[in-house]
Every structure is written in structure tokens, then in C-alpha cells.
Amino acid sequence: MDWIERARELARGFSERAPDHDRAGTFPFENFEELREAGFFGLTVPRRFGGSEASLGEYLGVLEAIAYGDGSTALSFMMHLKTFGQEREAPAYPTEWVERMARGSVERGELVNTVATEEGLGSPAGGGMPDTTAVRDGEGWRLSGRKTFTTLAPLLHYFIVLARVDEPGGRPRLANFMVLRDDPGLRIEETWDSLGMRATGSHDAVFEDIRLGADRLLNARNQGGADARGGAGMAWFALGLCAVTLGVATAARDYAVAYARERTPNSNRTIKEYPGVRTRIARMDLLLQRSRALMEDACAAWESGARGGMPALNRIAAAKVDTLNSCIEAVDLAMRVVGGVSLQKRRPIERYWRDVRAPLHNPPIEDRALEMLARSALDEPVEPPQAAE
Ligand SMILES: Cc1cc2nc3c(=O)[nH]c(=O)nc-3n(C[C@H](O)[C@H](O)[C@H](O)COP(=O)(O)OP(=O)(O)OC[C@H]3O[C@@H](n4cnc5c(N)ncnc54)[C@H](O)[C@@H]3O)c2cc1C
């Protein structure tokens, strides 16, 4: 099965639905049903649990293809797929839970995501402690708190929730807990009303004194300690964001090029003949090619080791920063090629302009990625990734 070709086919339908979901801020349930039916839910799941165990490169190709049709669907689906890619390389959760999530996803169409960000905390990658708390309750736990940016919330089955654990006499610890959709006390508040990626359903998840058995504690670490997913967490997350962004920007580029070929203002030349338009078209392709090259280079370095030059993880940081900025610039150029009508809501290009910006705010954010490169260049110790969210 050529997953990338199949994703392209599905994405044609996603692109037709995207304007309505974007306008209303609704979740594209139909897209996920089609992805499930076509077997994509198990794309990155290990073969031993019935999945397809796609490589990092295949995963990126699929995300880019989906994002070409709808950035929101691609970004949301990425959150599920990356969980298994990371876990294959750097086991972070108990085997029983990995098997249950994996089989649940392949056999029952259940989706997974990490639910870490909070209003007060911001990104957990900053190293702060969450306000969501887990306190011991007999053998088990009671979990309370509120999470923001819970992507996939309308469909999520497995919520991997980052909480603070205060043990008597000890330092507070960071721990991940498994919360299931039908656990009493879990509530989704439909708060997601954003500029871009409006159809990702990234609502608030509220945990009201949820009782969890002892087996729901997935892992724990001290504040400042390395995330168990380590570099694999960053590789699957950051490069996934590059692929999503590249898919959205390529859709904008193709729209602008098609427009430039056709658009002939009355009694005038077709706009593709104007030097300014031609320069912008060439520049878009340069930016997109640079993005693709950086993403593929970082992916190859991660999969087979870097031979000379930057270490693989630094290439991933560099690719995240440069791809996102280049894709934002490319979509901006696409808007200028199309001209004033690019602002019209009835055209997809204004949605591309909004969607392409969102992954800027997913880790590694630019300043942390640049700091990582600077430390490496200056032979200073590089801090381990603290979280992938
Ligand atoms: C579309 C979308 C989907 C998302 N999905 C999920 C999800 O499924 N699960 C989840 O847990 N989270 C998710 N997130 C949240 C995301 O991963 C980040 O945690 C969140 O965007 C951070 O918000 P913030 O910029 O307000 O954070 P803050 O950490 O408050 O940062 C605010 C500003 O300060 C800067 N800053 C903060 N710390 C530093 C530092 N140490 N050095 C330099 N600058 C710093 C940041 O760059 C930013 O400009 C999603 C975000 C988006 C946009």
C-alpha cells in the first residue's frame, strides 16, 4: 500500500470540507472516519500490535499530503500518530498501556494525545510545574485540573495528562496519567476559537477530582528532569510540524501559481507576465524547496545518523525554525501574487495564511531551538528536551 498516494486521495475530499469546518470551527469527524476506514489509525503503530510501523519519512509524507487538503486534519492526526513513533524509539509508557492504546487504535479506532499545556503553565517545555494535581487516594490517585489546547478533544479516547504530584517531605514531581474518555469527572469545554487551525478541536479538558487506579500512573520525573521520550519526542513532533506546514504552504503556492496563469485583468496582460509576480513565484519555490531539503535532511540524519555537520537533533531544531519561517513567507508571497482577492473568505488562500502560522507555537519554539543551536556551537551542555508539547 502506498500510504502517501492514498493520503493524497483522501485529502482531496478533506479540502472540499475544509472551508465549512474552518468557518464554523467544527471538528472534521468525517475525515477521521475516512482515515480510520483506510487503516491510517495504525500507521505508526508497531507491527506486533497489528499496525503498519511506518518510518519517520513515510509519516512525514502522509502528514504533508493530508495538510495539502486540510491543515487542521493533518495537525490533529499528527498528535495521534507521533505517539507511537516516539514510543517505538524511546519507550516512555508501561507496555500494557502501549499495547492497549495500539490495539485500541487499530481495532477500535481510538485516538491518543498528550494533554500537557495549561493557561498558567504555558508550554511544559518551559520547565514549569503544572497546576493540574494528582494526590494519592489509597492505592490510586485523584486528579484535578484544566488543560488548554487539547487537540483532537472531540474524538480523543486516551488522554495522557501531565500533572504535579506532591509527596509528603519530597520535591514535587511531574507525572503522566492515563485518563479515558468515559472516566467520570472528565469534561470537555468547547473553548477553541482561534485564528488558525480552527478545525483541530483543541478545546479545554477539565478533570474534576477524577479517581484513577494505581495502574493509571504512566511515568514520573523530577522537575527539570528529561522527558522519557527524549530526542525521539522532538524528532517525531518537530518534523511532523514541518511536514504539516509544508503541506499547507504548498497548497497556497499551487493556488497562487494557478491563479497567475489565468488571471488577466480587463485589457491587460496575464499577471504571470509581470516581473514582480514571476519573482514572487520563483521565491516561493525557493523557500519551499529549502524547507523540504531541511526536513528531509533532518529526517535522514535521525533515521541513519548524521555524517559530518550538525548532529541529528540540531538539524531537527534548525529544520523546525527555518521551515516554519520559510513556509510563512511563502504563503505571504502567494497572497501577494493573488492580490486583493486573496483576502476573500470564499478563497482557500486566506485560510492557508492563518493555518500556516499555528505550528510556530508548538515546540520547539524558535527561541528554545536557537538556544539549543547556540549552546551546541559554544560547546556548552545541551539541556535534554523537557517535553514535546
Ligand atoms: C494548534 C495548536 C495545537 C496544540 N495542541 C496541543 C496538544 O494537543 N497538547 C498540548 O499539551 N499542547 C498543545 N498545544 C500547545 C503548545 O504545545 C504550547 O504549549 C502552547 O502553544 C504554548 O503557549 P504559549 O506560547 O502561550 O506558552 P508560553 O510558554 O506562556 O510562552 C509565551 C511566550 O513566551 C515565550 N517563551 C516562553 N518560555 C520561553 C523560554 N524559556 N525561552 C524563550 N521564550 C520563551 C514563548 O516563545 C512565547 O512567545 C497546541 C498549540 C497549538 C497552537
The ligand as an SDF file (V2000), in Angstrom:
LIG
                    3D

 53 58  0  0  0  0  0  0  0  0999 V2000
   -2.7930   24.4770   17.1300 C   0  0  0  0  0  0  0  0  0  0  0  0
   -2.1580   24.0620   18.4240 C   0  0  0  0  0  0  0  0  0  0  0  0
   -2.3570   22.7840   18.9180 C   0  0  0  0  0  0  0  0  0  0  0  0
   -1.8220   22.3970   20.1490 C   0  0  0  0  0  0  0  0  0  0  0  0
   -2.0560   21.1300   20.6270 N   0  0  0  0  0  0  0  0  0  0  0  0
   -1.5940   20.7630   21.8460 C   0  0  0  0  0  0  0  0  0  0  0  0
   -1.8780   19.4670   22.4000 C   0  0  0  0  0  0  0  0  0  0  0  0
   -2.5260   18.6510   21.7700 O   0  0  0  0  0  0  0  0  0  0  0  0
   -1.4510   19.1830   23.6500 N   0  0  0  0  0  0  0  0  0  0  0  0
   -0.7500   20.0780   24.4030 C   0  0  0  0  0  0  0  0  0  0  0  0
   -0.3660   19.7640   25.5220 O   0  0  0  0  0  0  0  0  0  0  0  0
   -0.4450   21.3110   23.9070 N   0  0  0  0  0  0  0  0  0  0  0  0
   -0.8460   21.6600   22.6590 C   0  0  0  0  0  0  0  0  0  0  0  0
   -0.5630   22.9270   22.1460 N   0  0  0  0  0  0  0  0  0  0  0  0
    0.1490   23.8790   22.9940 C   0  0  0  0  0  0  0  0  0  0  0  0
    1.5800   24.1190   22.5740 C   0  0  0  0  0  0  0  0  0  0  0  0
    2.2900   22.9130   22.5320 O   0  0  0  0  0  0  0  0  0  0  0  0
    2.2380   25.0880   23.5370 C   0  0  0  0  0  0  0  0  0  0  0  0
    2.2870   24.5090   24.8180 O   0  0  0  0  0  0  0  0  0  0  0  0
    1.4830   26.3780   23.6230 C   0  0  0  0  0  0  0  0  0  0  0  0
    1.1960   26.8980   22.3550 O   0  0  0  0  0  0  0  0  0  0  0  0
    2.3360   27.3580   24.3800 C   0  0  0  0  0  0  0  0  0  0  0  0
    1.5690   28.5100   24.5990 O   0  0  0  0  0  0  0  0  0  0  0  0
    2.2360   29.9060   24.8860 P   0  0  0  0  0  0  0  0  0  0  0  0
    3.0460   30.3130   23.7100 O   0  0  0  0  0  0  0  0  0  0  0  0
    1.1400   30.7850   25.3450 O   0  0  0  0  0  0  0  0  0  0  0  0
    3.1960   29.4950   26.0800 O   0  0  0  0  0  0  0  0  0  0  0  0
    4.1760   30.2230   26.9910 P   0  0  0  0  0  0  0  0  0  0  0  0
    5.0610   29.1160   27.4720 O   0  0  0  0  0  0  0  0  0  0  0  0
    3.4250   31.0420   28.0110 O   0  0  0  0  0  0  0  0  0  0  0  0
    5.0180   31.2220   26.1030 O   0  0  0  0  0  0  0  0  0  0  0  0
    4.6330   32.5780   25.8800 C   0  0  0  0  0  0  0  0  0  0  0  0
    5.7050   33.2910   25.0870 C   0  0  0  0  0  0  0  0  0  0  0  0
    6.9360   33.3180   25.8350 O   0  0  0  0  0  0  0  0  0  0  0  0
    7.9840   32.7250   25.0830 C   0  0  0  0  0  0  0  0  0  0  0  0
    8.7480   31.8630   25.9890 N   0  0  0  0  0  0  0  0  0  0  0  0
    8.2520   31.0960   26.9850 C   0  0  0  0  0  0  0  0  0  0  0  0
    9.2590   30.4250   27.5800 N   0  0  0  0  0  0  0  0  0  0  0  0
   10.3940   30.7900   26.9510 C   0  0  0  0  0  0  0  0  0  0  0  0
   11.7610   30.4110   27.1030 C   0  0  0  0  0  0  0  0  0  0  0  0
   12.1650   29.5370   28.0340 N   0  0  0  0  0  0  0  0  0  0  0  0
   12.6640   30.9610   26.2920 N   0  0  0  0  0  0  0  0  0  0  0  0
   12.2750   31.8350   25.3440 C   0  0  0  0  0  0  0  0  0  0  0  0
   10.9920   32.2210   25.1360 N   0  0  0  0  0  0  0  0  0  0  0  0
   10.0720   31.6900   25.9350 C   0  0  0  0  0  0  0  0  0  0  0  0
    7.2750   31.8690   24.0330 C   0  0  0  0  0  0  0  0  0  0  0  0
    8.0440   31.7820   22.8520 O   0  0  0  0  0  0  0  0  0  0  0  0
    6.0300   32.6390   23.7470 C   0  0  0  0  0  0  0  0  0  0  0  0
    6.3310   33.6540   22.8140 O   0  0  0  0  0  0  0  0  0  0  0  0
   -1.0700   23.3190   20.9040 C   0  0  0  0  0  0  0  0  0  0  0  0
   -0.8510   24.6170   20.3870 C   0  0  0  0  0  0  0  0  0  0  0  0
   -1.3740   24.9860   19.1840 C   0  0  0  0  0  0  0  0  0  0  0  0
   -1.1150   26.3770   18.6870 C   0  0  0  0  0  0  0  0  0  0  0  0
  1  2  1  0
  2  3  1  0
  2 52  2  0
  3  4  2  0
  4  5  1  0
  4 50  1  0
  5  6  2  0
  6  7  1  0
  6 13  1  0
  7  8  2  0
  7  9  1  0
  9 10  1  0
 10 11  2  0
 10 12  1  0
 12 13  2  0
 13 14  1  0
 14 15  1  0
 14 50  1  0
 15 16  1  0
 16 17  1  0
 16 18  1  0
 18 19  1  0
 18 20  1  0
 20 21  1  0
 20 22  1  0
 22 23  1  0
 23 24  1  0
 24 25  2  0
 24 26  1  0
 24 27  1  0
 27 28  1  0
 28 29  2  0
 28 30  1  0
 28 31  1  0
 31 32  1  0
 32 33  1  0
 33 34  1  0
 33 48  1  0
 34 35  1  0
 35 36  1  0
 35 46  1  0
 36 37  1  0
 36 45  1  0
 37 38  2  0
 38 39  1  0
 39 40  1  0
 39 45  2  0
 40 41  1  0
 40 42  2  0
 42 43  1  0
 43 44  2  0
 44 45  1  0
 46 47  1  0
 46 48  1  0
 48 49  1  0
 50 51  2  0
 51 52  1  0
 52 53  1  0
M  END
$$$$
